[in-house]
Amino acid sequence: MSELEELSRDLVIANRILAHQGVVDGYGHVSVRHPDNPERFLLSRSRSPELVERDDIREFDLAGDMIDPDGSSGYLERFIHAAVFELHPEVHGCVHSHAEALLPFGITPVPLKPVFHNASRIGKEVPVWDIRDRFGDTDMLVVNMDHGRDLAETLGDNRLVLMRGHGLTVATESLYTAVTTAIYAVVNARVQSTAMQMGEVTFLSEGEIDAAIGKAKSATLGHKRIWEYLSRRANCEGL
């Protein structure tokens, strides 16, 4: 199996994992930068993540256009991925979802901050992007490169950006860390919300976050272990 074929398979698994973990539902999508051409990325055609199969994977350029169009429809918000990969060459995996637990942190002044070890991967700062700031009243979907680039600029050097009244976008160094970051961002939102109802919250320090992220990036064995676990839970053994 070539690297491209293996990554395409893992992208299918990533869709199934995110659906099984409740990060995405009938909507949402995940992409990965092309292993041989950094000016392209892999993304499913427009299909609910839980149903994505190998034949659904398409190649896109950094303008959000499908390579070798075959009449299938792409996601309306593929420009999120195109702009993130265009503006952030260090990013190789991207997830967009509308996870309910995260929504309150995009519509209130309360920042989303890591409160436990595995959530350190969301980073020290989670900015909030509001499409209305630059584009006025819209349907709140990211449907062109202007929208996407504005979002990608707000992301900056961070690993996650919340989208006011919409959802989130995760952008990290690999497909695998993008998936786990999206999962633990949702878990952190639940834990943080519960803790705030109980009293004052002790957040992770910047040093703890830096140490945990640095270790996680180099922990190949840990990545394989969690990926195998999540894949099994999502019934991906036959892929």
Sequence and secondary structure as in RCSB ss.txt:
>XXXX:A:sequence
MSELEELSRDLVIANRILAHQGVVDGYGHVSVRHPDNPERFLLSRSRSPELVERDDIREFDLAGDMIDPDGSSGY
LERFIHAAVFELHPEVHGCVHSHAEALLPFGITPVPLKPVFHNASRIGKEVPVWDIRDRFGDTDMLVVNMDHGRD
LAETLGDNRLVLMRGHGLTVATESLYTAVTTAIYAVVNARVQSTAMQMGEVTFLSEGEIDAAIGKAKSATLGHKR
IWEYLSRRANCEGL
>XXXX:A:secstr
  HHHHHHHHHHHHHHHHHHTTS SSS EEEEE SS TTEEEEE S  GGG  GGGEEEEETTS BSS  S    
TTHHHHHHHHHH TT  EEEEE  GGGTHHHHSS      SGGGGGG S   EE THHHH S  S   SHHHHHH
HHHHHTT SEEEETTTEEEEEESSHHHHHHHHHHHHHHHHHHHHHHHHS      HHHHHHHHHHHHH HHHHHH
HHHHHHHHTT TT 
